[in-house]
Amino acid sequence: MARAFLALLVVLNAVVLLGQVWPEGAPPFARWVNVAFLVLTMARFLGELRRPPRPRA
């Protein structure tokens, strides 16, 4: 599940980057992709912060 979530974030990041590099080529739903990417990334970061640290081997 974590790999699928990270894959989704990579795809959304690619769309966001495309919109920044080539604004004329951005899809009409680019604004919603930006918002979704920011929300999902924030959720991932908060989840990582709440998880207890793993012991080092």
C-alpha positions as CSV (number, residue, x, y, z in Angstrom):
1,M,0.0,0.0,0.0
2,A,2.8,2.4,0.8
3,R,4.5,1.8,-2.6
4,A,1.2,2.5,-4.4
5,F,0.8,5.7,-2.4
6,L,4.3,6.8,-3.3
7,A,3.7,6.0,-6.9
8,L,0.6,8.1,-6.9
9,L,2.6,11.0,-5.4
10,V,5.3,10.6,-8.1
11,V,2.7,10.8,-10.8
12,L,1.0,13.8,-9.3
13,N,4.4,15.4,-8.8
14,A,5.2,14.9,-12.5
15,V,1.9,16.6,-13.5
16,V,2.7,19.5,-11.2
17,L,6.2,19.8,-12.5
18,L,4.9,19.8,-16.1
19,G,2.6,22.6,-15.3
20,Q,5.4,24.6,-13.9
21,V,7.8,24.0,-16.7
22,W,5.3,24.2,-19.6
23,P,2.2,26.1,-18.3
24,E,0.5,26.1,-21.8
25,G,0.6,22.3,-21.8
26,A,-0.9,21.8,-18.4
27,P,-4.2,20.0,-18.4
28,P,-7.4,21.9,-17.4
29,F,-7.6,20.0,-14.1
30,A,-4.0,21.0,-13.1
31,R,-5.2,23.2,-10.2
32,W,-6.9,20.2,-8.6
33,V,-3.9,18.1,-9.2
34,N,-1.8,20.7,-7.4
35,V,-4.2,20.8,-4.4
36,A,-4.4,17.0,-4.3
37,F,-0.6,16.7,-4.4
38,L,-0.2,19.1,-1.5
39,V,-2.8,17.5,0.6
40,L,-1.5,13.9,0.1
41,T,2.1,15.0,0.6
42,M,1.1,16.7,3.9
43,A,-0.8,13.6,5.0
44,R,2.3,11.4,4.2
45,F,4.6,13.7,6.1
46,L,2.3,13.9,9.1
47,G,2.0,10.1,9.1
48,E,5.8,9.8,9.1
49,L,6.1,12.2,12.0
50,R,3.6,10.3,14.1
51,R,5.2,6.9,13.5
52,P,7.7,5.9,16.2
53,P,11.3,5.8,15.1
54,R,12.7,2.5,14.0
55,P,15.6,1.1,16.0
56,R,18.9,1.1,14.1
57,A,20.5,-2.2,13.5
